[in-house]
Amino acid sequence: SLLDYERSDRYIDFITVCFFFIVFVSVYRITCRNNASISNFTGGGF
């Protein structure tokens, strides 16, 4: 029973890591798509 719980817990951790990775990649691609405005902001702001 304890072994099954630990296995499912690791599985949930794996799903969480995959979910955050997908979110990160999506944000990264959106950032690349809007690269002009972001480079404008960093170049002019600071």
Secondary structure, DSSP 4 states (H G I P E B T S, - for coil): -HHHHHHHHHHHHHHHHHHHHHHHHHHHHHHHHTHHHHHHHHHHH-
